[in-house]
Amino acid sequence: MITLDASALYPLAKMAQESGVERAAERILREEAAILDLALYEAANAALVEARRAGPGACRAR
């Protein structure tokens, strides 16, 4: 779900008027994808840090 605050509405409305609703929607989706990519990177990095902190052999199956 995409949530917008009030500060985002005016620029989006202006962009939709100037270049069309489809372009505005494409831009929103690109920005959301970039945010998701960053969130996935941060989660993977946090998992790596925790694994390193736990030390070798901590994640081995028993």
PyMOL Python script that loads the backbone (N, CA, C, O; Angstrom):
from pymol import cmd

cmd.read_pdbstr("""\
ATOM      1  N   MET A   1       0.846  -1.175   0.000  1.00  0.00           N
ATOM      2  CA  MET A   1       0.000   0.000   0.000  1.00  0.00           C
ATOM      3  C   MET A   1       0.890   1.237   0.000  1.00  0.00           C
ATOM      4  O   MET A   1       1.899   1.282   0.705  1.00  0.00           O
ATOM      5  N   ILE A   2       0.526   2.214  -0.770  1.00  0.00           N
ATOM      6  CA  ILE A   2       1.276   3.458  -0.843  1.00  0.00           C
ATOM      7  C   ILE A   2       0.547   4.498  -0.010  1.00  0.00           C
ATOM      8  O   ILE A   2      -0.643   4.741  -0.207  1.00  0.00           O
ATOM      9  N   THR A   3       1.269   5.112   0.924  1.00  0.00           N
ATOM     10  CA  THR A   3       0.696   6.141   1.776  1.00  0.00           C
ATOM     11  C   THR A   3       1.394   7.461   1.470  1.00  0.00           C
ATOM     12  O   THR A   3       2.623   7.527   1.460  1.00  0.00           O
ATOM     13  N   LEU A   4       0.626   8.496   1.223  1.00  0.00           N
ATOM     14  CA  LEU A   4       1.185   9.806   0.918  1.00  0.00           C
ATOM     15  C   LEU A   4       0.786  10.793   1.994  1.00  0.00           C
ATOM     16  O   LEU A   4      -0.350  10.777   2.468  1.00  0.00           O
ATOM     17  N   ASP A   5       1.714  11.653   2.382  1.00  0.00           N
ATOM     18  CA  ASP A   5       1.333  12.719   3.297  1.00  0.00           C
ATOM     19  C   ASP A   5       0.932  13.946   2.472  1.00  0.00           C
ATOM     20  O   ASP A   5       1.092  13.965   1.252  1.00  0.00           O
ATOM     21  N   ALA A   6       0.417  14.950   3.144  1.00  0.00           N
ATOM     22  CA  ALA A   6      -0.114  16.117   2.440  1.00  0.00           C
ATOM     23  C   ALA A   6       0.955  16.835   1.623  1.00  0.00           C
ATOM     24  O   ALA A   6       0.647  17.399   0.573  1.00  0.00           O
ATOM     25  N   SER A   7       2.204  16.825   2.083  1.00  0.00           N
ATOM     26  CA  SER A   7       3.257  17.533   1.355  1.00  0.00           C
ATOM     27  C   SER A   7       3.535  16.903  -0.007  1.00  0.00           C
ATOM     28  O   SER A   7       4.092  17.561  -0.886  1.00  0.00           O
ATOM     29  N   ALA A   8       3.159  15.647  -0.194  1.00  0.00           N
ATOM     30  CA  ALA A   8       3.394  14.973  -1.473  1.00  0.00           C
ATOM     31  C   ALA A   8       2.266  15.207  -2.472  1.00  0.00           C
ATOM     32  O   ALA A   8       2.449  14.984  -3.668  1.00  0.00           O
ATOM     33  N   LEU A   9       1.126  15.645  -2.010  1.00  0.00           N
ATOM     34  CA  LEU A   9      -0.030  15.752  -2.903  1.00  0.00           C
ATOM     35  C   LEU A   9       0.108  16.852  -3.949  1.00  0.00           C
ATOM     36  O   LEU A   9      -0.211  16.631  -5.117  1.00  0.00           O
ATOM     37  N   TYR A  10       0.576  18.026  -3.556  1.00  0.00           N
ATOM     38  CA  TYR A  10       0.682  19.127  -4.521  1.00  0.00           C
ATOM     39  C   TYR A  10       1.659  18.803  -5.648  1.00  0.00           C
ATOM     40  O   TYR A  10       1.303  18.959  -6.816  1.00  0.00           O
ATOM     41  N   PRO A  11       2.888  18.354  -5.336  1.00  0.00           N
ATOM     42  CA  PRO A  11       3.796  18.020  -6.445  1.00  0.00           C
ATOM     43  C   PRO A  11       3.253  16.917  -7.350  1.00  0.00           C
ATOM     44  O   PRO A  11       3.458  16.955  -8.563  1.00  0.00           O
ATOM     45  N   LEU A  12       2.568  15.945  -6.774  1.00  0.00           N
ATOM     46  CA  LEU A  12       2.007  14.868  -7.590  1.00  0.00           C
ATOM     47  C   LEU A  12       0.880  15.375  -8.475  1.00  0.00           C
ATOM     48  O   LEU A  12       0.778  14.987  -9.639  1.00  0.00           O
ATOM     49  N   ALA A  13       0.034  16.240  -7.931  1.00  0.00           N
ATOM     50  CA  ALA A  13      -1.053  16.809  -8.732  1.00  0.00           C
ATOM     51  C   ALA A  13      -0.492  17.655  -9.873  1.00  0.00           C
ATOM     52  O   ALA A  13      -0.991  17.604 -10.997  1.00  0.00           O
ATOM     53  N   LYS A  14       0.549  18.434  -9.574  1.00  0.00           N
ATOM     54  CA  LYS A  14       1.171  19.262 -10.606  1.00  0.00           C
ATOM     55  C   LYS A  14       1.811  18.381 -11.684  1.00  0.00           C
ATOM     56  O   LYS A  14       1.679  18.662 -12.875  1.00  0.00           O
ATOM     57  N   MET A  15       2.501  17.323 -11.269  1.00  0.00           N
ATOM     58  CA  MET A  15       3.118  16.415 -12.227  1.00  0.00           C
ATOM     59  C   MET A  15       2.054  15.733 -13.079  1.00  0.00           C
ATOM     60  O   MET A  15       2.238  15.565 -14.285  1.00  0.00           O
ATOM     61  N   ALA A  16       0.947  15.343 -12.464  1.00  0.00           N
ATOM     62  CA  ALA A  16      -0.131  14.685 -13.209  1.00  0.00           C
ATOM     63  C   ALA A  16      -0.718  15.625 -14.255  1.00  0.00           C
ATOM     64  O   ALA A  16      -1.057  15.197 -15.359  1.00  0.00           O
ATOM     65  N   GLN A  17      -0.838  16.913 -13.906  1.00  0.00           N
ATOM     66  CA  GLN A  17      -1.357  17.886 -14.870  1.00  0.00           C
ATOM     67  C   GLN A  17      -0.378  18.111 -16.015  1.00  0.00           C
ATOM     68  O   GLN A  17      -0.782  18.221 -17.172  1.00  0.00           O
ATOM     69  N   GLU A  18       0.912  18.178 -15.688  1.00  0.00           N
ATOM     70  CA  GLU A  18       1.920  18.497 -16.698  1.00  0.00           C
ATOM     71  C   GLU A  18       2.254  17.313 -17.600  1.00  0.00           C
ATOM     72  O   GLU A  18       2.397  17.473 -18.812  1.00  0.00           O
ATOM     73  N   SER A  19       2.378  16.125 -17.010  1.00  0.00           N
ATOM     74  CA  SER A  19       2.849  14.995 -17.817  1.00  0.00           C
ATOM     75  C   SER A  19       1.896  13.811 -17.826  1.00  0.00           C
ATOM     76  O   SER A  19       2.196  12.788 -18.441  1.00  0.00           O
ATOM     77  N   GLY A  20       0.782  13.925 -17.174  1.00  0.00           N
ATOM     78  CA  GLY A  20      -0.218  12.865 -17.204  1.00  0.00           C
ATOM     79  C   GLY A  20      -0.217  12.003 -15.952  1.00  0.00           C
ATOM     80  O   GLY A  20       0.791  11.854 -15.262  1.00  0.00           O
ATOM     81  N   VAL A  21      -1.361  11.457 -15.697  1.00  0.00           N
ATOM     82  CA  VAL A  21      -1.557  10.631 -14.509  1.00  0.00           C
ATOM     83  C   VAL A  21      -0.705   9.368 -14.573  1.00  0.00           C
ATOM     84  O   VAL A  21      -0.171   8.921 -13.558  1.00  0.00           O
ATOM     85  N   GLU A  22      -0.580   8.798 -15.765  1.00  0.00           N
ATOM     86  CA  GLU A  22       0.201   7.559 -15.901  1.00  0.00           C
ATOM     87  C   GLU A  22       1.662   7.782 -15.537  1.00  0.00           C
ATOM     88  O   GLU A  22       2.271   6.945 -14.872  1.00  0.00           O
ATOM     89  N   ARG A  23       2.222   8.897 -15.965  1.00  0.00           N
ATOM     90  CA  ARG A  23       3.620   9.203 -15.624  1.00  0.00           C
ATOM     91  C   ARG A  23       3.772   9.419 -14.129  1.00  0.00           C
ATOM     92  O   ARG A  23       4.752   8.972 -13.532  1.00  0.00           O
ATOM     93  N   ALA A  24       2.807  10.104 -13.519  1.00  0.00           N
ATOM     94  CA  ALA A  24       2.866  10.324 -12.075  1.00  0.00           C
ATOM     95  C   ALA A  24       2.812   8.986 -11.341  1.00  0.00           C
ATOM     96  O   ALA A  24       3.548   8.774 -10.378  1.00  0.00           O
ATOM     97  N   ALA A  25       1.947   8.092 -11.794  1.00  0.00           N
ATOM     98  CA  ALA A  25       1.839   6.773 -11.167  1.00  0.00           C
ATOM     99  C   ALA A  25       3.127   5.973 -11.345  1.00  0.00           C
ATOM    100  O   ALA A  25       3.565   5.289 -10.420  1.00  0.00           O
ATOM    101  N   GLU A  26       3.736   6.056 -12.528  1.00  0.00           N
ATOM    102  CA  GLU A  26       5.003   5.357 -12.767  1.00  0.00           C
ATOM    103  C   GLU A  26       6.093   5.864 -11.834  1.00  0.00           C
ATOM    104  O   GLU A  26       6.885   5.084 -11.305  1.00  0.00           O
ATOM    105  N   ARG A  27       6.127   7.158 -11.639  1.00  0.00           N
ATOM    106  CA  ARG A  27       7.145   7.733 -10.741  1.00  0.00           C
ATOM    107  C   ARG A  27       6.931   7.264  -9.308  1.00  0.00           C
ATOM    108  O   ARG A  27       7.887   6.916  -8.615  1.00  0.00           O
ATOM    109  N   ILE A  28       5.683   7.255  -8.867  1.00  0.00           N
ATOM    110  CA  ILE A  28       5.388   6.781  -7.511  1.00  0.00           C
ATOM    111  C   ILE A  28       5.854   5.341  -7.356  1.00  0.00           C
ATOM    112  O   ILE A  28       6.480   4.997  -6.353  1.00  0.00           O
ATOM    113  N   LEU A  29       5.556   4.502  -8.330  1.00  0.00           N
ATOM    114  CA  LEU A  29       5.953   3.095  -8.253  1.00  0.00           C
ATOM    115  C   LEU A  29       7.469   2.931  -8.252  1.00  0.00           C
ATOM    116  O   LEU A  29       7.996   2.088  -7.526  1.00  0.00           O
ATOM    117  N   ARG A  30       8.173   3.719  -9.050  1.00  0.00           N
ATOM    118  CA  ARG A  30       9.647   3.655  -9.060  1.00  0.00           C
ATOM    119  C   ARG A  30      10.210   4.038  -7.697  1.00  0.00           C
ATOM    120  O   ARG A  30      11.125   3.388  -7.193  1.00  0.00           O
ATOM    121  N   GLU A  31       9.656   5.101  -7.100  1.00  0.00           N
ATOM    122  CA  GLU A  31      10.135   5.542  -5.790  1.00  0.00           C
ATOM    123  C   GLU A  31       9.836   4.501  -4.720  1.00  0.00           C
ATOM    124  O   GLU A  31      10.667   4.251  -3.846  1.00  0.00           O
ATOM    125  N   GLU A  32       8.657   3.894  -4.783  1.00  0.00           N
ATOM    126  CA  GLU A  32       8.314   2.853  -3.816  1.00  0.00           C
ATOM    127  C   GLU A  32       9.228   1.643  -3.971  1.00  0.00           C
ATOM    128  O   GLU A  32       9.639   1.045  -2.976  1.00  0.00           O
ATOM    129  N   ALA A  33       9.550   1.277  -5.214  1.00  0.00           N
ATOM    130  CA  ALA A  33      10.457   0.149  -5.449  1.00  0.00           C
ATOM    131  C   ALA A  33      11.836   0.442  -4.876  1.00  0.00           C
ATOM    132  O   ALA A  33      12.477  -0.447  -4.316  1.00  0.00           O
ATOM    133  N   ALA A  34      12.296   1.679  -5.011  1.00  0.00           N
ATOM    134  CA  ALA A  34      13.597   2.053  -4.457  1.00  0.00           C
ATOM    135  C   ALA A  34      13.584   1.961  -2.936  1.00  0.00           C
ATOM    136  O   ALA A  34      14.566   1.532  -2.330  1.00  0.00           O
ATOM    137  N   ILE A  35      12.484   2.360  -2.322  1.00  0.00           N
ATOM    138  CA  ILE A  35      12.362   2.273  -0.864  1.00  0.00           C
ATOM    139  C   ILE A  35      12.372   0.820  -0.425  1.00  0.00           C
ATOM    140  O   ILE A  35      13.020   0.472   0.562  1.00  0.00           O
ATOM    141  N   LEU A  36      11.655  -0.037  -1.156  1.00  0.00           N
ATOM    142  CA  LEU A  36      11.645  -1.465  -0.819  1.00  0.00           C
ATOM    143  C   LEU A  36      13.024  -2.084  -0.989  1.00  0.00           C
ATOM    144  O   LEU A  36      13.437  -2.898  -0.163  1.00  0.00           O
ATOM    145  N   ASP A  37      13.746  -1.711  -2.050  1.00  0.00           N
ATOM    146  CA  ASP A  37      15.106  -2.212  -2.259  1.00  0.00           C
ATOM    147  C   ASP A  37      15.999  -1.832  -1.089  1.00  0.00           C
ATOM    148  O   ASP A  37      16.784  -2.650  -0.610  1.00  0.00           O
ATOM    149  N   LEU A  38      15.880  -0.588  -0.629  1.00  0.00           N
ATOM    150  CA  LEU A  38      16.684  -0.130   0.500  1.00  0.00           C
ATOM    151  C   LEU A  38      16.317  -0.885   1.771  1.00  0.00           C
ATOM    152  O   LEU A  38      17.200  -1.257   2.544  1.00  0.00           O
ATOM    153  N   ALA A  39      15.033  -1.114   1.995  1.00  0.00           N
ATOM    154  CA  ALA A  39      14.594  -1.846   3.188  1.00  0.00           C
ATOM    155  C   ALA A  39      15.119  -3.279   3.174  1.00  0.00           C
ATOM    156  O   ALA A  39      15.554  -3.789   4.206  1.00  0.00           O
ATOM    157  N   LEU A  40      15.081  -3.935   2.009  1.00  0.00           N
ATOM    158  CA  LEU A  40      15.612  -5.298   1.899  1.00  0.00           C
ATOM    159  C   LEU A  40      17.116  -5.318   2.137  1.00  0.00           C
ATOM    160  O   LEU A  40      17.624  -6.217   2.807  1.00  0.00           O
ATOM    161  N   TYR A  41      17.832  -4.337   1.594  1.00  0.00           N
ATOM    162  CA  TYR A  41      19.278  -4.251   1.803  1.00  0.00           C
ATOM    163  C   TYR A  41      19.589  -4.076   3.286  1.00  0.00           C
ATOM    164  O   TYR A  41      20.477  -4.742   3.818  1.00  0.00           O
ATOM    165  N   GLU A  42      18.862  -3.182   3.953  1.00  0.00           N
ATOM    166  CA  GLU A  42      19.107  -2.939   5.374  1.00  0.00           C
ATOM    167  C   GLU A  42      18.812  -4.177   6.210  1.00  0.00           C
ATOM    168  O   GLU A  42      19.540  -4.468   7.159  1.00  0.00           O
ATOM    169  N   ALA A  43      17.749  -4.913   5.869  1.00  0.00           N
ATOM    170  CA  ALA A  43      17.422  -6.136   6.605  1.00  0.00           C
ATOM    171  C   ALA A  43      18.503  -7.195   6.407  1.00  0.00           C
ATOM    172  O   ALA A  43      18.902  -7.863   7.362  1.00  0.00           O
ATOM    173  N   ALA A  44      18.976  -7.348   5.179  1.00  0.00           N
ATOM    174  CA  ALA A  44      20.036  -8.325   4.910  1.00  0.00           C
ATOM    175  C   ALA A  44      21.325  -7.932   5.619  1.00  0.00           C
ATOM    176  O   ALA A  44      22.029  -8.789   6.153  1.00  0.00           O
ATOM    177  N   ASN A  45      21.631  -6.659   5.625  1.00  0.00           N
ATOM    178  CA  ASN A  45      22.830  -6.178   6.299  1.00  0.00           C
ATOM    179  C   ASN A  45      22.731  -6.413   7.808  1.00  0.00           C
ATOM    180  O   ASN A  45      23.712  -6.818   8.433  1.00  0.00           O
ATOM    181  N   ALA A  46      21.566  -6.165   8.396  1.00  0.00           N
ATOM    182  CA  ALA A  46      21.376  -6.400   9.831  1.00  0.00           C
ATOM    183  C   ALA A  46      21.538  -7.878  10.165  1.00  0.00           C
ATOM    184  O   ALA A  46      22.131  -8.223  11.187  1.00  0.00           O
ATOM    185  N   ALA A  47      21.015  -8.751   9.311  1.00  0.00           N
ATOM    186  CA  ALA A  47      21.165 -10.193   9.535  1.00  0.00           C
ATOM    187  C   ALA A  47      22.634 -10.595   9.459  1.00  0.00           C
ATOM    188  O   ALA A  47      23.089 -11.424  10.246  1.00  0.00           O
ATOM    189  N   LEU A  48      23.371 -10.024   8.532  1.00  0.00           N
ATOM    190  CA  LEU A  48      24.797 -10.315   8.401  1.00  0.00           C
ATOM    191  C   LEU A  48      25.567  -9.844   9.631  1.00  0.00           C
ATOM    192  O   LEU A  48      26.436 -10.558  10.130  1.00  0.00           O
ATOM    193  N   VAL A  49      25.257  -8.667  10.112  1.00  0.00           N
ATOM    194  CA  VAL A  49      25.915  -8.138  11.314  1.00  0.00           C
ATOM    195  C   VAL A  49      25.647  -9.049  12.502  1.00  0.00           C
ATOM    196  O   VAL A  49      26.564  -9.353  13.265  1.00  0.00           O
ATOM    197  N   GLU A  50      24.406  -9.487  12.669  1.00  0.00           N
ATOM    198  CA  GLU A  50      24.066 -10.386  13.779  1.00  0.00           C
ATOM    199  C   GLU A  50      24.777 -11.724  13.651  1.00  0.00           C
ATOM    200  O   GLU A  50      25.239 -12.279  14.647  1.00  0.00           O
ATOM    201  N   ALA A  51      24.869 -12.243  12.439  1.00  0.00           N
ATOM    202  CA  ALA A  51      25.562 -13.517  12.227  1.00  0.00           C
ATOM    203  C   ALA A  51      27.042 -13.378  12.557  1.00  0.00           C
ATOM    204  O   ALA A  51      27.631 -14.273  13.162  1.00  0.00           O
ATOM    205  N   ARG A  52      27.634 -12.281  12.171  1.00  0.00           N
ATOM    206  CA  ARG A  52      29.050 -12.052  12.490  1.00  0.00           C
ATOM    207  C   ARG A  52      29.243 -11.894  13.993  1.00  0.00           C
ATOM    208  O   ARG A  52      30.226 -12.377  14.554  1.00  0.00           O
ATOM    209  N   ARG A  53      28.313 -11.226  14.631  1.00  0.00           N
ATOM    210  CA  ARG A  53      28.393 -11.012  16.074  1.00  0.00           C
ATOM    211  C   ARG A  53      28.272 -12.343  16.821  1.00  0.00           C
ATOM    212  O   ARG A  53      28.925 -12.544  17.844  1.00  0.00           O
ATOM    213  N   ALA A  54      27.440 -13.245  16.310  1.00  0.00           N
ATOM    214  CA  ALA A  54      27.231 -14.546  16.955  1.00  0.00           C
ATOM    215  C   ALA A  54      28.461 -15.436  16.826  1.00  0.00           C
ATOM    216  O   ALA A  54      28.680 -16.321  17.652  1.00  0.00           O
ATOM    217  N   GLY A  55      29.252 -15.204  15.806  1.00  0.00           N
ATOM    218  CA  GLY A  55      30.478 -15.968  15.642  1.00  0.00           C
ATOM    219  C   GLY A  55      30.305 -17.168  14.744  1.00  0.00           C
ATOM    220  O   GLY A  55      29.186 -17.539  14.391  1.00  0.00           O
ATOM    221  N   PRO A  56      31.437 -17.782  14.370  1.00  0.00           N
ATOM    222  CA  PRO A  56      31.385 -18.934  13.468  1.00  0.00           C
ATOM    223  C   PRO A  56      30.690 -20.122  14.116  1.00  0.00           C
ATOM    224  O   PRO A  56      30.853 -20.381  15.308  1.00  0.00           O
ATOM    225  N   GLY A  57      29.926 -20.824  13.326  1.00  0.00           N
ATOM    226  CA  GLY A  57      29.259 -22.026  13.820  1.00  0.00           C
ATOM    227  C   GLY A  57      27.954 -21.778  14.544  1.00  0.00           C
ATOM    228  O   GLY A  57      27.267 -22.738  14.894  1.00  0.00           O
ATOM    229  N   ALA A  58      27.584 -20.533  14.783  1.00  0.00           N
ATOM    230  CA  ALA A  58      26.358 -20.245  15.529  1.00  0.00           C
ATOM    231  C   ALA A  58      25.109 -20.586  14.726  1.00  0.00           C
ATOM    232  O   ALA A  58      24.055 -20.840  15.310  1.00  0.00           O
ATOM    233  N   CYS A  59      25.206 -20.594  13.416  1.00  0.00           N
ATOM    234  CA  CYS A  59      24.038 -20.835  12.565  1.00  0.00           C
ATOM    235  C   CYS A  59      24.001 -22.250  11.998  1.00  0.00           C
ATOM    236  O   CYS A  59      23.141 -22.552  11.172  1.00  0.00           O
ATOM    237  N   ARG A  60      24.889 -23.101  12.410  1.00  0.00           N
ATOM    238  CA  ARG A  60      24.911 -24.467  11.877  1.00  0.00           C
ATOM    239  C   ARG A  60      23.731 -25.277  12.395  1.00  0.00           C
ATOM    240  O   ARG A  60      23.313 -25.135  13.544  1.00  0.00           O
ATOM    241  N   ALA A  61      23.212 -26.119  11.529  1.00  0.00           N
ATOM    242  CA  ALA A  61      22.110 -27.009  11.938  1.00  0.00           C
ATOM    243  C   ALA A  61      22.655 -28.080  12.873  1.00  0.00           C
ATOM    244  O   ALA A  61      23.785 -28.541  12.717  1.00  0.00           O
ATOM    245  N   ARG A  62      21.847 -28.462  13.832  1.00  0.00           N
ATOM    246  CA  ARG A  62      22.286 -29.489  14.796  1.00  0.00           C
ATOM    247  C   ARG A  62      21.741 -30.827  14.443  1.00  0.00           C
ATOM    248  O   ARG A  62      22.006 -31.806  15.141  1.00  0.00           O
TER     249      ARG A  62
END
""", "prot")
cmd.dss("prot")
cmd.show_as("cartoon", "prot")
cmd.util.cbc("prot")
cmd.orient("prot")
